[in-house]
Amino acid sequence: MLKKYIKKYGLPLVILGGLGKLASIISVFGIYGHWFVSLLPEKSESITLYLEPNKTSEEHLMYLEKEVDRLGGHGDRLTRVLSWRGWSERMIPGKYELKEGESIGDFAHKLATGDRESVRVVVPAGRDLEVIAGKISMHIFADSLELLNAIRPDSIRWKVIPNTYEMWWETDAEGAVKRLLKESNIWWNSERLEKATKQKLSAEEVVILASIVQAETSALSEAPIVSGLYLNRLKIGQALQADPTLIYAWNDLSITRVLDKHKKIDSPYNTYMYTGLPPGTIRTPEPTYIDAVLNPTDHTFLYMCAEPGATGKHVFEKHYRNHLKNARKYQRWLNKNKIYR
């Protein structure tokens, strides 16, 4: 057969043809080894790889090859496939899970199409914005300081609704704030906005009041009652006289007993000195407390005093003379327990 082909086409052409077939065979096996073969060694555990958004495609390739090789895999083959297919420039930053037995080609396709993993981001309630920013940035790429500066303004802070959100790992500070604002717009639906209007408050004012209510009582069952009390005061122009706003004005969480000297601080957050709501929230309140302001208990109470015994609850009164009696009982309890500050 070989002699027949040599006679018909000549030795040089037969040799070239043979080399071409050999090259095709080698190419097929080469493609197979670069596409269908498992990227990691057999019985390897799934791993997570992170492509940072501030890195170049060359840096991404170097990172991928180094990490896969470190685990005994085919990092060099992965980077070659990405380059051959023109995908190295198309890789999308994010968190990628490399599963056990996943082929080189399949994982390369993941990187090029952005088939990445989302992360659960907990946005906590609380007074300390540094803690809130830190908690959010723990699970995404955002810098905690940049995020803190982004949510610090009162115009943004009141819109932060504590919850657990799904985000992309590569989300930066700007992206995180955009997501929080989007969720705020969803949360403040027409029903809630209508309830705020019924209380003659804007959405922001509802959150400001909710922040005071939550700082005032840790008993959620009391929150609608406390909300109703403060709303009663707002309606008649009576000062809120909320101790938590004084503590916020002094920026001193060690204050456990508000004294007359604390009431003299000239601050817009001094609700003993100035009527109406303070200019901003004193904490990021739980959504349940916001709903408590939107759905207050209808009553005639104007005064409240903490119960003796550190129960966390309050005694409510309509008349000031009865409130004074409750206040004296509480003050005696404070003195008995040597709580002077």
N, C-alpha and C positions, 0 to 999 in steps of 0.2 A: 504493500500500500504506500509506504514511504517513497519507494523507488518510483512508483507511478506519479506521485505528486512532484518529485524532483524533476522527472523527465518532462512533465507537463508545464511546470511553472519555473523551474530552475532552483538551484540550491539556495541562493540568497533570499528569494521570496518565501520559500518554505521555512527557512530559519526565522525570518521576520514574522511570519504568521504564527509560528510556534511560540515565539517570545510574546506576541500579542495575547494569545490565549492564556499563557502563563501569567501575564500581567493582570488579565481579567480575573483569573482565579485568586491571585494574591489580593487584588482589590476587593473582591467579594469577602474573603476571609478577614481582610483589614477592616472593612465596614462593619462586618459582624462583630469583630472584637472591639470596635469603638462605639457601637450603638446598642447591641442587644445584651452584651455581657453585663453582669451585675457590677455596679460601681464599687461596692464594698465587698470585702471577703465574705465567704459563706458563714452563716450563723452570727453575723455582726448585728449589734443592736441598732435600732433607729437612732439617728442623731439630728440635731438642729443646727443649721447654718444661718448666719446673719449677714446679709449684704447691706452695709451702711449707706445711707443716701448721699453722704458727702464724699464718697470715694469714686475714683475713676474706674472705667471698665478694666483697665490693666491691673489696678489694685484688687478688683474683685476676682480676676482670674488667678492672680498670685495667691490670694487668700484661699480660694476654693481648692487649688492644687495642693497647697501646703496642708490644709485641714484633712482632705481626703487621703493624701499620702501618709499623714501621721497615723491614720487609722488602718493603714495597710491596704488602702484602696487604689483605684486607678485615677488619681488626680490629673496626671498628664493627659490621659485619654479624654477626660471630661473637657479640659480646656481646648484640646484639639478639635473635638466635635463642635464646641461653641464657636470656635474660630472658622472652621470649615463651612458651617452653615450660615455664617454671618450673624450669629446670635450674640456675640460678645458685647456688641454695642446696644443690644436690645434688652439686656438683663435688667429686671426691675428690682430695686432694693426691697428688702423685707426679710421676714423670718420664714425659712424653708425647712421642712421636715424631710430628711433623706431616710426612706424606709428600708427595712431589711429586704434584700433581694431586688431592690429597684435598679433598673438598667441605666446605663450611662445615658442612652438616648432619651429615656423618659424623664430623667432628672434635668437634663439639659433643656428639654422642652418646657419643664416647669419654670426654670429660671427665665426663659425667653418670653413666656406668656404671663408671668406674674402669678402663678398658681401657688400663692404663699399662704401662711397661716395667720389668722387674726389672734389677738390677745384680749383677755378680759381685764379691763381697767376699772379699779374701784375708786370712785370719787367720794371721799368721806365728808361727813358733816364736821363742823368744829369751828373753833375760834381762831386757831393758828393757821394762817395761810401758808406758812412755810411747810407745815406738816401736810397740808392738802396738796400743794404742788409737788412735794416729795413723793407722796403716795401715788399720784398720777404718773409721774415720770419714771417710777420704778419699772414699769412694764412697757414703756414706749421709748423711742429714741430721743424724745424731747429733753433738753437741758432743764433741770429743775429751777435754776435761777431765772432763765428766760421765761419759763412758764409762770413763775411767781410774779414777775414784773408784768406779765400779760394779764393775769387775773386780779391783780391788786387794785386797779381803779374801781371805784364804787359802781361805775356804769357797767362794768363787766361782772364784778363779784356777785351782785345780787342775782344774776342770771344762772349761776352755777347750781344745778340741781343734783344733789348727792344721789348716786345710783351706781350700778355696775354696767359698764358699756363695753361693746365689742369695738376694738379699733385695730388698725394695722400697726404692726410693731414699729415701722419706720416713721410714724407720725411725729412731726416736730412740734414745737410750742405753738406756732401759728395754726397748724392743722388741728391741734388739740382744742384750742380756743374756738375755732370754727365749729368743731364737732359739738362742743358744749353749748354754744349759742344755738345751733340747730336743734339740739335736744330740748333746750329751754323753750324755743318757739313751739315745739311739738307739745311739751308739757302744759304750756299756757294756752290751752284750747279755748274755744268760745265759751264753754260752760264755766270754766274757772274765771275767765275775764269778766263774764257777766256777774258772777258772784262778787268779784272785787268791786265792780261798779256799784253793786247793791250796798256795799259797805262804805261807799264814797272814797275808795282808795284806788290808786293805780296798782299795777302788778308789782312794781318795785316797792311801793309803800307796804303792801301785804307782806313781802319778804322781810322788810325791815322790822315790822311788828312781830313777825314770826320768830325772828332772831332774838328779840327781847323775851318773847314768851318762852322759848326753849331755854334761854339762860335763866329765866325765873323759876321754871318748874321742870323737873326731870320726870314727873308723873304725867304720862301722856293723857291719862284720863282727866286730868285737870286742865289740859291745854285749851279746850274750848271755853271753859269757864274763865280762865285768865284772859283769853282773847276777848271775850265779851266784856270783861271789866275794863280793859284798856280801850276798847271801842266806845264804851259808855263815856269814858273820860274825854276821849277825842271829840265826841259829839257835842259835849257841853263846854269844851275849851279848858278843861281842867288838866293841869300838868300830870304827865304819866307817873313821875316820881318812881322810876324803876331803878332799883339799886344796881342791876347788872350794867346799866349804861354808865353809871358813875365809875364802876370798876374798870370798864373799858376806857373811859376818859383818862383815868389815872394810869392805865396800862400796868396794873398791879394785881395779878391773880391771887396774891397772898392775902388780900383783903377778905376776911370772912364776916366782918361786922362793920357795916357802913356807919360812920360817925358824922357828926355835924361838920367837922373840918373837911370831910370828903365832899360835902355838898357845896363847898365854896369855890371849887375849881371852875374857871370860866372856859367852858368848852361847849360846843354845839351838841355834844353827847350828854351834857348834864341836864337830864330831864326833870330835875328839881328846879333848875334855874330857868329853863326855856320850855314853853308849852309846845305841843305837837310832837311829831316824830323827829328823831335825829336824822342827819343827812345821809346816813348809810347804815348798812347792817353791822351788828356787833359780832356776828359769827355767820357761818354758812349753815342755815337751819335744815333739819330733816324735812323732806316733803310732807310728812305727816303733820308737822307743826304749821306748815304753810296752809295745809287743808284745814287745820283747826281754826286759823284766822278766817278762812273763807266760809267756814261752817261753825260759827261761834254759838255758844249757849245763850239763849235769850233770857236775860235776868236784869235786875236793877242794882247789882253790886257795884260799888265804887271803891271799896277798900279791901285789902287783903293783908294778912300777916302770916308769917311762917309759923307752923305749929311747933311748940316745944318738943324736944326729944329727937330732933334731927330726923323727922319722918320724911322730909322732902315734900310734904304737903302744906297746904295753907288753910287758914280760916277766912271766910269771906263775909263782908258786912256791907250793908247799905248806908248805915249811919256812922258818922265819924266818932261819936262818943263811944259806941260799942267797939269800934276799931281800936281806940286808945286803950281800952281794957285788955284787948287781946295783945296789943303791943307791949304793955307792961308785963304781962305774963311771960311773953317771949324774952323780954329783956332780963327778967329775973332768972330765967333758965340759962341765958347766956352768961350772966354773972356767976351763977352757981357752978357752971362748968369752966369758969375762968377763960371765957372767950371774949377778949377785950379789943380785938383788932380784926 
